[in-house]
Amino acid sequence: MALNSQIFFILVHMTTVMLLAIVGNIFLIFIIFRGNAVVKRRISPVQLLLLHTCAADLLFALLSLGTEIIIILRHPVFDGPAWLCQLIRYLQMFPMYTSSFLLVAISFDRFQAICRPLQTYCSDRYRRPNYFAIIAWITALICSTPQLFIWHKTKYGECATIYGHGVSLLKSIYVISFNTIAWLIPSMLAAFFYYRVCKTIWLSYLSFYFSQETRSYVVRLHNDSRHCRRQLMKFNRDRFQTICLTMTIIFCNFFLWAPFCVVNVLQAVVPHLLSSQLITYIVILGNLNSCVNPWIYIIFNRNQVKKNIFLYDTNYANSFRFDLNSKTSQFNFLSDSRCIHDLLFNISPN
């Protein structure tokens, strides 16, 4: 098949994104396991959810982008039976749902840990994220099921949808449903949970500075506990950066997928409104989400990542215990430390 410039650009883009996603997510998995091995620490709940997210992004790179590259190269002929056409389209959609649902799982886990610490304390903090991840994976499997019914192999040997390339009610309903379930609802839920987390942190910040009783209690904690003193110092220093991290994740996911989802809906409802070249350049932005996520966490923890790769001393191990887990796990230390918990919720000493 002779490749025109537009198809060649798509293939180059998809191949580049696939390679970046594979390298970035494998590197993040290495950083998480290496960092915890250095400090001899168990993987934190959010780090566990991050590993699930890395797995979903790797599946997107291999199953979604990898298979699509092969299909484009062989277009218009699909070399395989009809069931393989349906299975490939199902597997292509599965990671897209999973990544969005895992983002909601991470935000809900942080919401539980920060806004409902008593429930978190009474539950198993290491099993809880696994439950959230399992729900996300199973829900993604279910939501991807329509792919098995709307794709088929035509008599010309092409793997195509049953509603064709024109406008149809079935196509419009399916496209709108996909974009709502895979992008709009998860983004709204994640934004709501992070809003509640930031609100709780901000209110605790105000109560700390305006409550004399709490400040007196903190002073006594400063005098009595060197460990708590270190945590309180890092609490003030890392608060702003941690909020920026959580908001960056939400904004990147929302805005990278927004052009793809909007254009996808317009193409289904009004196919002749936009040019094919403009659609191509806009739609490919959605693929970037799979390779951007790992680098967000790495950039926000770049100093610890450098130390994790090149240094092995005790001072680094101690700093890693507080830095990487406090930032990357997004306030995870707040729910685990009694002194910080008392500070946030104004629990006066007995």
Buried (B, 14 or more C-beta within 10 A) or exposed (E): EEEEEEBEBBBEBBEBBBEBBBEBBEBBBEBBEEBBEBBEBEBBBBBBBBBBBBBBBBBBBBBBBBBBBEBBEBEEEBEBEEEEBBBBBBBBBBBBBBBBBBBBBBBBBBBBBBBBBEEBEEEEBEEBBBEBBEBBBEBBEEBBEBBBEBBBBBEEEBBBBEBEEEBBEEBBEBBBEBBBBBBBBBBEBBBBBBBBBBEBBEEBBEBBEEBEEBEEBBEEBBEEBEEBBEBBEBBEEBBEEBBEBBBBBBEBBBEBBBBBBEBBBBBBEEBEEEEEEEBBBBBBBBBBBBBBBBBBBBEBBEEBBEBBEEEEEEEBBEBBBBBBBBBBBBBBBBBBBEBBBBBBBBEEEE
